[in-house]
Amino acid sequence: MDAKQVARDRLSATRKSLLELSRRIHAHPELGFEEEKACGWLAEVLDQAGFAVKTGVCDLPTAFSATAGHGPLNIGIMAEYDSLPGVGHACGHNLIAAMTVGAALAAAKVADDAGLTITVLGTPAEEIGNAGGKVLMLERGAFKGLHAAMMVHPAPMDMLQPKIIAASMFDVHYTGKEAHASAFPELGINAADALTIAQTSIGLLRQHIRQTDRIHGICTHGGDAPNIVPAYTSARYIIRGETVQAMEELRVKVRRCFEAGALATGSKLEIKGGDKPYAEMRHDADMAEIYRRNAEALGRSFDIPAKARAFVTPETAARFSASTDMGNVSLLLPAIHPMIGIDSFPAVNHQPEFTAHCVSPAADQALWDGALAMAWTMMDMATEPGLRQRLLARH
């Protein structure tokens, strides 16, 4: 029997359980580094399927690795399973997790014959924006021995090589001095004013940054009572640039805005985090082409769907940009991160409406298509001599 049909049959046999796994993770959203249930469920499924599973890898309690096959070409597929605060699985990580498991189960069925080793890495805390799971696992050796890596991410529509830019998340803290806001305001140092000045400065800075740069944040503490001069305020910000270098150039300018707030009010400034940013994504063109071919064979299309044309034009699609710690992986080894559509327009990622779409019939189909396209892509990578030789030459 054709090897791809064997993989399809294996996936068909597990389809019901994969859908149940996706829904279970969706119904129990867990924040980054707190994904105990999801991590345990994924590890259990892979262990029962005969994978060699290790949990708590890289000193991360909610990270795991699972391997099957003994071929010389070792391909890693990434499982993400953290959610977003307030809106749950509004980025579809329940689908990513189930797709990855499905791809692993399907490809493992033919791994030895294809000359493959399949490595599933459970990578927690992708959404946190600094020192994410993949960043820490890269530092701690989890990707050692892999020749390539991939994952598929839900989105409103399919995209083969989405623009993924560098990002850095950090916390800002201002410390001033309390005072009675009416009787003795002159004795206070207003930390809320410091943050207001910084945010105003950032607003003015926007006209002097690259069109591809991004600055966005929230106030996480603004004071305790209106009749007390706020002595402590804090904010959480993310800055982004097309590359890590561009982002670092932006960081200098943004930091001056926060310093301006401290200088103008006399508050003390402390910035925490931002030390382990997410890098830009470098999609491997050969791997992407193989994935495209397999996704299209399953009926997927990378054209803008008719339903989306009221919201997306080729020009707006070109401006799409997001960030992920998969970018850091792609700077180390060949990798791809295509998007798979779940027919959600006008709902988009990080909206509660998108959360609901992640357990829709279209999402169920995307789970199947994404899993099988990844499995077939791994199999083709092992049989295309030029790509196989290039990947094996890395070690």
Beta strands, then each sheet from edge to edge (+ up, - down):
strand 1: 52-55
strand 2: 64-68
strand 3: 73-79
strand 4: 116-122
strand 5: 148-150
strand 6: 153-155
strand 7: 166-175
strand 8: 214-221
strand 9: 232-241
strand 10: 268-273
strand 11: 335-336
strand 12: 339-341
sheet 1: 1+ 2- 4+ 3+ 5+ 11+
sheet 2: 6+ 12+
sheet 3: 8+ 9- 7+ 10-
end
